Amino acid sequence: MKKWLFLCFIVIQNLCTAQKRDFDTIDFTKANNIVKLNYGHSLENLPLLAYELTSKLDTDVEKFRAIYLWVCQNIKVDANQGNRVLSKRERLKYDSISFKAWNNKYLKNNTFKRLIKQKKAVCTGFAYLIKELCFLVNIDCEIVNGFARTATTNTESLELANHSWNAVNLNNKWYLVDAIWACGYIENGRFIKDYNDGYFLADPVLFAKSHYPLKKEWLLNDELEHSEFYASPIIYGETFKHNIIPEYPKELITEVEKNESIKFQFKELKDCDINKIKLVQYISENEHNLKIEDIENNNDTITFTSKLKHKGWYDIHLKLNNDIVATYTFKVHSKENAQ
């Protein structure tokens, strides 16, 4: 199973709603090619790296694209460092002051040195490097700290932030990016490169499904409460790849009756093939398809229903093009037992 590693700390400002589609007319080919030409460039001289990545580009969004993509393709997730931080967090989970003191010292003495020398980092290192490179080319970029939610992370029980990402100001609007989640993942203790462009200038509503900042100003246009955040369905990197926003059911755990029509809904930010939508359940690692009924597409909002015929607990996964994009849990009871 893919395993993400987290590490963190904060910053804020007032924001404007914005998203990647604002730059649909921009051709990033030149920026992408510059990143390829500078693959493996040293971090010992950050001003030189910033110059090489941006000096031949005309717009701030192209310059930021080059910086962000270079970081995603040249920095590895540091599994060992991440595990050490998680272990210390667990040991000091009831002593937040001691953990923050230890974390600040560890960042100064280890995290940034390993980033520069070995090109390995946890999320704070990724966010720091992007911010520093942006500063060198006069792009306003901040580190955002908060809670990240995955299939293996229960944010309800977290008292300290567990993740860092970036906000960048382009053309007087703020955009959100997550470089460490875009670059790849940890599997069996090894870093696997697997770039996901969905985390670049991500839709703020979708971003808020898995990222909750310490400062609510960084939610952009989503006034989601923290209690709603950790109660919502699980989404995945593939959700960003396909650029969809799950809208219904709104919560991870939902109680329904046997044979009740359950409504599912998501918004597509780019065209998807409704014939490749599936609802599945896994039983002993075998995939079982649920019947989808009444499917329709109304102004890029996909709606359909399905039913569960027997009592019990069900983990149901929404799949698009064979990728799981959302997970829901249903408690099914008979009608006579309904309260």
C-alpha positions in Angstrom: 0.0 0.0 0.0 1.2 3.5 -0.8 2.4 5.3 2.4 2.7 9.1 2.6 5.0 10.8 5.1 4.3 14.1 6.8 6.1 16.9 8.7 5.2 20.5 9.3 4.9 24.2 10.6 3.0 27.8 9.5 2.1 31.2 7.7 -1.0 33.2 6.4 -2.5 36.0 4.2 -5.9 37.0 2.6 -6.8 35.0 -0.4 -8.7 35.0 -3.7 -10.5 32.0 -5.2 -8.5 30.6 -8.1 -7.6 27.4 -9.8 -5.5 25.8 -12.6 -8.0 26.4 -15.3 -7.1 30.1 -15.1 -4.0 29.1 -17.1 -5.6 26.8 -19.7 -4.1 29.0 -22.4 -0.5 28.8 -21.1 1.7 26.3 -22.9 4.1 24.8 -20.3 6.2 22.9 -22.9 9.2 25.3 -22.7 9.1 25.3 -18.9 8.9 21.5 -18.8 11.8 21.2 -21.2 14.0 23.5 -19.1 13.3 21.2 -16.1 14.5 18.2 -18.2 17.7 20.1 -19.2 18.4 20.8 -15.5 17.7 17.4 -14.2 20.2 16.5 -11.4 21.3 20.2 -10.9 23.0 20.8 -7.5 21.3 22.5 -4.6 24.5 23.9 -3.3 23.9 27.2 -5.2 20.2 28.0 -5.1 20.5 31.4 -6.9 22.1 29.7 -9.8 19.5 26.9 -9.9 16.7 29.5 -9.8 18.3 31.4 -12.7 18.8 28.3 -14.8 15.1 27.3 -14.3 13.5 30.7 -14.9 15.7 33.2 -16.8 14.4 32.1 -20.3 10.7 32.2 -19.3 8.4 35.2 -19.7 5.6 34.8 -17.1 5.5 34.1 -13.4 3.3 31.0 -13.9 5.8 29.5 -16.3 8.6 30.2 -13.9 6.7 28.7 -11.0 5.9 25.7 -13.1 9.6 25.1 -13.8 10.5 25.5 -10.1 7.6 23.2 -8.9 8.2 20.5 -11.5 12.0 20.5 -10.9 11.5 20.0 -7.2 8.9 17.2 -7.8 11.3 15.4 -10.2 14.6 15.9 -8.4 13.8 15.5 -4.7 13.1 12.2 -3.1 10.8 11.5 -0.1 13.0 10.7 2.9 11.4 7.6 4.4 13.9 7.2 7.2 13.6 10.8 8.3 9.8 10.6 8.1 9.6 7.5 10.2 11.8 9.1 12.9 9.5 12.2 13.1 6.4 10.0 13.3 8.0 7.9 16.0 8.9 11.0 18.0 5.4 12.4 17.5 3.9 9.3 18.9 6.2 9.3 22.0 5.4 13.0 22.7 1.8 13.0 21.6 0.7 14.3 25.0 3.5 16.9 25.2 3.1 19.2 22.2 5.5 21.8 23.6 8.4 19.2 23.8 7.6 17.9 20.4 7.6 21.3 18.8 11.0 22.1 20.4 12.4 18.8 19.2 10.9 19.3 15.7 12.4 22.8 15.3 15.8 21.6 16.4 15.6 18.6 14.1 14.6 20.7 11.1 17.6 23.0 11.7 20.2 20.3 12.3 19.0 17.5 10.0 16.2 18.2 7.6 17.6 21.0 5.5 21.1 19.6 5.5 19.9 16.3 4.2 17.8 18.2 1.6 20.8 20.1 0.3 23.4 17.3 0.4 21.2 14.2 -0.5 18.2 15.7 -2.2 15.9 13.9 0.2 13.2 15.5 2.3 9.9 15.2 4.1 7.1 17.6 3.3 8.6 20.6 5.1 11.8 20.3 3.0 9.8 20.2 -0.2 7.7 23.3 0.8 10.8 25.1 2.0 12.7 24.6 -1.2 9.9 25.8 -3.4 9.5 28.9 -1.2 13.2 29.7 -1.4 13.4 29.3 -5.1 10.4 31.5 -5.6 11.8 34.1 -3.4 14.9 34.3 -5.6 12.8 35.1 -8.6 10.4 37.5 -6.9 7.4 35.2 -6.8 5.3 35.4 -3.6 5.1 31.9 -2.2 4.3 30.7 1.4 4.5 27.5 3.3 1.1 26.3 4.6 1.0 23.9 7.5 -2.0 21.8 8.6 -3.6 18.4 8.6 -3.4 15.9 5.7 -5.9 13.1 5.5 -5.3 9.8 3.8 -6.7 6.2 4.1 -4.1 5.6 6.9 -4.2 9.0 8.7 -7.0 9.7 11.3 -6.9 13.5 11.7 -9.6 13.4 14.4 -6.9 12.2 16.8 -4.2 14.6 15.7 -3.5 17.6 17.9 -0.4 18.8 15.9 -0.2 19.6 12.2 1.2 16.6 10.2 1.8 18.1 6.8 3.2 21.1 4.8 2.4 22.4 1.4 2.6 25.7 -0.6 0.4 28.6 -1.6 1.7 30.8 -4.5 0.5 34.2 -5.7 0.2 34.4 -9.5 -1.5 37.4 -11.1 -2.7 38.6 -7.7 -4.5 35.3 -6.9 -3.5 32.5 -4.6 -3.1 28.9 -5.7 -2.4 25.7 -3.8 0.2 23.0 -4.6 1.6 19.9 -2.9 5.0 18.9 -4.2 5.6 15.9 -2.0 2.3 14.2 -2.8 2.9 15.0 -6.5 6.3 13.5 -6.7 5.6 9.9 -5.7 5.1 7.6 -2.7 6.7 5.2 -0.3 6.1 1.5 -0.8 7.8 -1.1 1.4 10.2 1.5 2.7 11.3 2.6 -0.8 10.5 5.8 -2.7 8.7 5.3 -6.0 8.7 8.1 -8.5 5.1 8.6 -9.8 4.5 12.2 -10.7 0.8 13.4 -10.4 0.2 16.7 -12.1 -3.2 17.0 -10.3 -1.5 18.7 -7.3 -0.2 21.6 -9.4 -2.5 24.6 -8.9 -5.2 22.3 -7.7 -8.9 23.2 -7.5 -9.3 24.6 -3.9 -12.5 22.7 -3.2 -10.8 19.4 -4.2 -7.7 20.3 -2.3 -9.7 20.9 0.9 -10.9 17.3 0.8 -7.5 16.1 1.9 -5.7 19.2 3.2 -6.9 21.3 6.2 -4.7 24.3 7.1 -4.0 25.5 10.6 -5.0 29.0 9.4 -8.5 28.8 7.7 -7.5 31.7 5.4 -5.7 29.1 3.3 -8.9 27.2 2.6 -9.5 29.7 -0.2 -13.2 29.3 -1.1 -14.1 26.4 1.1 -15.4 27.2 4.6 -15.1 23.5 5.7 -15.0 23.0 9.4 -12.3 20.6 10.9 -15.0 18.2 12.2 -16.5 18.0 8.6 -13.0 17.5 7.2 -12.1 14.4 9.1 -15.7 13.0 8.8 -15.7 13.2 5.0 -15.0 10.4 2.5 -11.5 9.3 1.8 -10.0 10.6 -1.5 -6.8 9.6 -3.3 -4.0 10.9 -5.5 -6.0 9.5 -8.5 -8.9 11.8 -7.5 -6.5 14.7 -8.4 -5.3 13.0 -11.5 -8.8 12.7 -12.8 -9.7 16.1 -11.4 -13.0 15.3 -9.9 -14.7 16.6 -6.7 -16.7 14.0 -4.8 -19.8 15.7 -3.5 -22.2 13.0 -2.2 -22.3 11.1 0.2 -20.8 13.9 2.2 -19.5 11.7 5.1 -17.3 8.7 5.2 -19.7 6.7 7.3 -23.4 6.7 6.4 -26.3 4.6 7.7 -28.8 3.3 5.2 -31.6 0.7 5.0 -31.5 -2.5 3.0 -32.4 -1.8 -0.7 -32.5 1.9 -0.1 -31.4 4.0 -3.2 -28.1 5.6 -2.2 -27.2 8.7 -4.1 -23.6 9.2 -5.4 -22.5 12.5 -6.9 -19.3 14.1 -8.1 -18.3 17.1 -10.2 -16.0 16.6 -13.1 -13.5 19.4 -13.8 -12.5 17.7 -17.0 -14.4 15.3 -19.2 -14.8 11.7 -18.0 -16.3 8.7 -19.6 -19.4 7.7 -17.6 -19.2 4.2 -19.0 -16.0 3.8 -17.0 -17.5 4.6 -13.6 -17.7 1.7 -11.2 -18.8 1.1 -7.6 -16.9 -1.8 -6.1 -16.5 -3.8 -2.9 -13.6 -6.0 -2.1 -14.2 -9.4 -0.5 -11.1 -11.5 0.2 -9.2 -9.3 -2.3 -11.7 -10.1 -5.0 -13.5 -7.2 -6.6 -17.3 -7.2 -6.8 -19.2 -4.6 -8.9 -22.3 -3.0 -7.5 -25.1 -2.2 -9.9 -25.2 1.5 -10.9 -28.6 3.0 -11.7 -30.1 6.2 -12.9 -26.8 7.7 -14.0 -26.8 11.1 -15.6 -24.6 14.1 -16.4 -26.0 17.5 -15.7 -23.7 20.4 -16.3 -20.6 18.4 -15.5 -22.2 16.9 -12.3 -22.4 13.1 -12.4 -25.2 11.6 -10.4 -26.2 8.0 -9.9 -27.7 5.6 -7.4 -27.0 2.1 -6.0 -28.4 -0.3 -3.4 -27.1 -2.6 -0.8 -29.2 -5.7 -0.2 -28.0 -7.1 3.1 -27.4 -5.9 6.6 -23.8 -5.2 7.8 -20.9 -2.9 7.2 -19.6 -2.2 3.7 -16.6 -0.3 2.4 -17.6 0.9 -1.1 -15.1 2.4 -3.5 -15.8 4.7 -6.4 -13.6 3.9 -9.4 -13.0 5.9 -12.6 -10.9 4.3 -15.4 -10.0 1.5 -12.9 -8.6 4.0 -10.4 -10.1 4.3 -6.9 -11.0 8.0 -6.4 -13.2 7.9 -3.2 -14.1 5.4 -0.4 -17.3 5.3 1.6 -18.4 3.2 4.5 -22.1 2.2 4.9 -23.8 0.6 7.8 -26.8 -1.2 6.4 -29.8 -2.1 8.7 -33.2 -3.5 8.1 -36.1 -1.0 8.0 -37.7 -2.3 11.2 -34.4 -1.6 13.1 -34.3 2.0 11.9 -34.4 4.5 14.7 
